[in-house]
Amino acid sequence: AWRTWFGIWSACRRFPRRTLRRIGIASSTCRIEERTSSLHIDRGAGRKAAGNPWTQAESGLNMDILKILENTVAAFFGIDAAYFALAAIGLNIQFGYTGLLNFGQSAFMACGAYGLGMTSQYFGVGMWWGILIALALVVILGLLVGIPTLRLRADYLAIVTIATAEIVRLVVRSVRFKHYFGGSDGINSFSTSFRNLSPFDPGALYGVRPFQYSGYSLWTMIVGWSLVAIFSFLVYMLMKSPWGRVVKAIREDEDAVRSLGKNVYSYKMQSLIIGGVVGMFSGMVFALDRGSVQPDNYSRDVTFYV
């Protein structure tokens, strides 16, 4: 948006008024220029910076650009980047290394978020039990998806997995299961125990601009990026192992791997579940940062963003 505004502003300065009217350019900068001409403001040495519309427009533009750059840099290291990085690591195991065209990664992320949210909300147990509950949900979902569909390839597998992600979203959003999943309202106020573990003051700001975050956001970022580092190292070591070499061979030519006596179906199932477990932690990090779980946050579009 700021590039478009800057382009129009530059055009207003370079081209004659008649040309601008002919091509239909009308912007706030053109109106500023007309106002400047009607007031006969001298743009020479006698121009006062405080009262000049051009100077105000330029300073406002510079401030907008600076704010956009600051927000971009802060978001690059923020919790959303860690959340998508975790989901991408899991999807990379499935699609990048094994060749499983999985468009349902958001379903595994929803399992992690809802498994964590349901612990304190309905089961009355500690937050750490949510990891085990979410892990069980991911394994069950992986088996339900993998057993009937992993014999499919390419586009057919993609169609099934994207349908699975939508089914999961509609189930947790339905009125029938509202007692367990909260329906369209989701589950709220379950991250208190996680926030209490933070060593930072939640109301204080830490860092320097543009790397300035609240105490709670900084705590969540540390946990999120630590998980990214841990899983990146684990996946790296896993792909250097014999198991990793087999799944990469399946990606290239699964018929050749099958001819060597390897159980291709079993390796695909393992890859699907391992990638889903990493995606589960991504959903947990996102839920802890927001302090709530909403079904529409795990729509099928999320997988494409990942």
Salt bridges, closest charged atoms under 4 A:
GLU33 OE1 - ARG17 NH2 3.00
GLU58 OE2 - ARG13 NH1 3.56
GLU70 OE1 - ARG209 NH2 2.66
ASP80 OD1 - ARG290 NH2 3.07
GLU166 OE2 - ARG169 NH2 2.65
GLU166 OE1 - ARG300 NH1 2.88
GLU252 OE2 - ARG251 NE 3.04
GLU254 OE2 - ARG153 NH2 3.16
GLU254 OE2 - ARG258 NH2 3.09
GLU254 OE1 - LYS268 NZ 2.88
ASP255 OD1 - ARG153 NH2 3.08
ASP255 OD1 - ARG258 NH1 3.03
ASP289 OD2 - ARG290 NH1 2.25
ASP296 OD1 - ARG169 NH1 2.83
ASP296 OD1 - ARG173 NE 3.16
